[in-house]
Amino acid sequence: MNLRRHLSFANVASATALTLVLGGGVAVAAGLAPNSVGSKQIKAQAVKSSDVKNNGIKGKDIKESSLGTVPSVETVVADARATAPLGAVPVTVYESAPFTITLRCVDMGGGLVEAFLEIRTSVDNAAFDANPGGGDDGDLDVFDGPRELGSTSGPTGEIEHVGFSAVSPSDQLLAGYGYVSSRLHGSNECAAQLTFIG
């Protein structure tokens, strides 16, 4: 067979390309060795999030000063406790400007004692949300006075779980969870114990 007669540019080019592709020599043909692309070869802003494997970048790979301000919790107060005597003025459980959380213990008559956990604010246009056990949620203004976060009543000790969050117009956040109880251990007092985050 006359090999010269079948030797054309197209046949040589296709055979060479096939050899390079099957042999893994594409990078070599382009002048790059495997795993040789580095920072010098990458143009600024050329790598996008979609080019990076999920979880491929670790915390140590990030320059923290490039992140800007990261929101954080300034305060965590665990086990803030208060008791309020029956019929006394509301007792402050916790205060973090502009919010004040109070406990009130009321004689409802007929042997019933009701405990009210309430929130007040010193600024208008704040907002809050309480769990289903709470009575209110929504707008919170100075003229509203105290708003109920949770309450419980009964002739014997009753406990209500409470969870809430409140935010001021200047983005000051206060969140809390815990319980409010009436007639704790058969006494004529009300009690609250909460953890606050803000």
C-alpha positions in Angstrom: 0.0 0.0 0.0 1.2 3.4 -0.9 1.1 5.4 2.4 2.1 8.6 0.6 -1.2 8.6 -1.4 -3.3 8.6 1.8 -1.2 11.2 3.6 -3.0 14.5 3.4 -3.0 17.5 5.7 -6.5 16.7 7.1 -5.4 13.1 7.9 -2.2 14.2 9.7 -4.0 17.0 11.6 -6.8 14.7 12.8 -4.5 11.9 13.8 -2.3 14.4 15.8 -5.3 15.9 17.6 -6.6 12.4 18.4 -3.3 11.5 19.8 -3.0 14.6 22.0 -6.6 14.2 23.3 -6.3 10.6 24.1 -2.8 11.0 25.5 -3.8 13.8 27.9 -1.4 16.1 26.1 -3.8 19.0 25.6 -2.3 21.0 28.4 1.2 20.2 27.1 0.2 21.3 23.6 -1.1 24.5 25.1 2.2 25.0 26.8 0.9 24.1 30.3 1.9 21.1 32.5 -0.7 19.5 34.7 -1.4 21.5 37.9 0.7 24.3 36.6 -2.0 27.1 36.6 -1.4 29.5 39.5 -2.0 33.0 40.6 0.2 34.5 37.9 -1.8 32.9 35.1 -5.2 34.0 36.5 -6.4 37.5 35.6 -8.0 39.6 38.3 -11.7 39.0 38.8 -11.5 35.9 36.5 -12.5 33.3 39.0 -16.2 33.3 40.0 -18.0 31.5 42.8 -19.3 28.9 40.3 -15.7 28.1 39.4 -14.8 27.1 42.9 -15.8 23.6 44.3 -18.3 23.7 47.1 -16.5 23.8 50.4 -13.2 24.2 48.5 -12.2 27.4 50.3 -11.6 27.2 54.1 -11.6 30.0 56.7 -7.8 30.1 56.7 -7.9 30.9 53.0 -9.9 34.1 53.5 -8.3 37.4 54.5 -10.6 38.5 57.4 -10.0 42.2 56.8 -11.7 41.8 53.3 -15.0 40.6 54.9 -16.2 44.0 56.3 -18.4 44.2 59.3 -19.9 40.8 60.3 -23.0 41.1 62.6 -22.4 39.6 66.0 -24.2 39.1 69.3 -22.9 41.6 71.8 -24.4 40.1 74.9 -25.8 36.8 76.1 -27.3 36.7 79.6 -28.2 33.2 80.8 -30.6 32.6 83.7 -31.8 36.1 84.4 -34.3 35.5 87.2 -36.9 37.5 89.0 -39.7 37.0 91.4 -42.6 39.4 91.9 -44.7 39.5 95.0 -48.5 39.3 94.5 -49.9 42.8 93.9 -46.5 44.6 93.9 -45.3 47.0 91.2 -43.7 45.2 88.2 -40.2 43.9 88.8 -37.5 44.4 86.1 -36.2 41.1 84.8 -33.8 42.5 82.3 -33.0 45.8 80.7 -31.1 46.5 77.4 -31.8 49.9 76.0 -34.3 50.7 74.7 -36.1 47.6 76.0 -37.1 46.6 79.5 -38.6 43.2 80.4 -40.8 43.2 83.5 -42.7 40.7 85.6 -46.1 41.5 87.2 -48.0 39.3 89.6 -51.8 39.9 89.9 -54.5 38.5 92.2 -57.3 37.6 89.9 -59.7 36.7 92.7 -61.1 33.3 93.6 -57.6 32.0 94.4 -56.3 32.7 90.9 -52.9 34.3 90.5 -51.7 35.5 87.1 -48.1 36.2 86.1 -47.5 38.6 83.2 -44.1 38.9 81.4 -44.1 42.2 79.6 -41.9 44.4 77.4 -41.6 48.1 77.3 -39.6 50.4 75.1 -38.1 54.0 75.4 -38.3 54.7 71.6 -41.1 54.7 69.1 -41.4 52.5 66.0 -39.8 49.4 67.6 -41.2 46.0 66.8 -41.6 42.7 68.6 -42.8 39.2 68.1 -43.8 36.8 70.9 -44.5 33.1 70.7 -48.1 31.9 70.5 -48.3 32.0 74.3 -47.7 35.8 74.1 -50.7 38.1 73.6 -49.3 40.6 71.1 -46.8 41.2 68.4 -46.2 44.0 66.0 -45.5 47.7 66.6 -44.0 48.7 69.9 -44.2 52.4 70.9 -43.5 54.3 74.1 -47.2 55.3 74.5 -48.3 51.7 74.3 -46.9 51.0 77.7 -46.1 47.4 78.5 -47.0 44.7 76.0 -47.5 41.1 77.0 -44.8 38.5 76.0 -46.4 35.7 78.0 -48.7 35.0 80.9 -50.0 32.1 83.0 -52.6 31.8 85.8 -54.0 29.1 88.0 -54.8 28.2 91.6 -51.7 26.1 91.7 -48.2 26.6 90.1 -48.5 27.1 86.4 -45.6 27.5 83.9 -45.7 29.1 80.4 -42.8 28.9 78.1 -41.9 32.2 76.4 -39.9 33.2 73.4 -39.6 36.6 71.8 -37.6 39.0 69.7 -37.7 42.8 69.6 -35.8 45.3 67.3 -35.5 49.1 67.6 -35.5 51.5 64.7 -31.7 51.7 65.0 -31.5 47.9 64.6 -30.8 47.1 68.3 -31.9 43.5 68.8 -33.1 41.8 71.9 -34.3 38.2 72.0 -35.1 35.9 74.9 -36.5 32.6 75.8 -37.5 30.9 79.1 -40.5 30.7 81.3 -43.0 32.7 83.4 -44.8 31.0 86.3 -47.5 31.8 88.8 -47.6 30.5 92.4 -44.2 28.9 92.0 -43.9 26.1 94.6 -47.3 27.1 96.1 -46.2 30.6 97.0 -48.0 33.8 96.4 -45.3 35.0 94.1 -44.7 34.9 90.4 -41.4 34.1 88.8 -39.6 34.3 85.5 -36.3 32.9 84.3 -35.0 33.7 80.8 -31.9 33.8 78.7 -31.4 37.0 76.7 -29.4 37.6 73.5 -28.9 41.1 72.3 
